[in-house]
Amino acid sequence: MNQKDLLTIVVTVFLTIIAWVIIELNGIAQATPTDTDVEAVTLNYTIDTSLLDILEKRTP
């Protein structure tokens, strides 16, 4: 194996790894939801304070 063949193999492997990394990063970027993709959930709740009033009136 001469030097030209070795250089061809090294460059091919290097470019393959670079392409693989770019494709993986692109896939991760597309799979990650952005702020516009996530819906905001509003919490509408009420607290019944009648139980708290009953507990305040009790004496130990």
C-alpha positions as CSV (number, residue, x, y, z in Angstrom):
1,M,0.0,0.0,0.0
2,N,1.6,3.3,-1.0
3,Q,1.2,6.7,0.4
4,K,-1.5,7.8,-2.2
5,D,-3.8,4.9,-1.3
6,L,-3.4,5.6,2.4
7,L,-4.2,9.3,1.9
8,T,-7.3,8.3,0.0
9,I,-8.5,6.0,2.7
10,V,-7.8,8.7,5.5
11,V,-9.6,11.4,3.6
12,T,-12.6,9.2,2.8
13,V,-12.9,8.1,6.5
14,F,-12.6,11.7,7.7
15,L,-15.2,13.0,5.3
16,T,-17.6,10.1,6.2
17,I,-17.2,11.0,9.9
18,I,-17.8,14.7,9.3
19,A,-20.9,13.9,7.2
20,W,-22.2,11.6,9.9
21,V,-21.8,14.2,12.6
22,I,-23.6,16.9,10.5
23,I,-26.5,14.5,9.8
24,E,-26.8,13.6,13.5
25,L,-26.8,17.2,14.6
26,N,-29.4,18.1,12.0
27,G,-31.6,15.2,13.2
28,I,-31.3,16.4,16.8
29,A,-32.1,20.0,15.9
30,Q,-35.3,18.8,14.1
31,A,-36.4,16.5,16.9
32,T,-36.0,19.2,19.6
33,P,-39.2,21.2,20.2
34,T,-38.9,25.0,20.1
35,D,-40.9,27.5,22.2
36,T,-43.4,27.9,19.4
37,D,-44.0,24.1,19.3
38,V,-44.7,23.8,23.0
39,E,-48.2,24.9,24.0
40,A,-48.6,26.9,27.2
41,V,-50.9,25.3,29.7
42,T,-52.9,27.7,31.9
43,L,-53.8,26.4,35.4
44,N,-57.2,27.5,36.5
45,Y,-57.9,26.3,39.9
46,T,-59.9,27.4,43.0
47,I,-59.1,26.7,46.6
48,D,-62.0,25.9,48.9
49,T,-61.2,27.7,52.1
50,S,-64.2,26.4,54.1
51,L,-62.1,23.5,55.4
52,L,-59.4,25.9,56.5
53,D,-62.0,27.9,58.4
54,I,-63.3,24.8,60.1
55,L,-59.8,23.8,61.2
56,E,-59.1,27.3,62.6
57,K,-62.2,27.1,64.8
58,R,-61.2,23.8,66.3
59,T,-59.3,23.8,69.6
60,P,-56.9,21.1,70.6
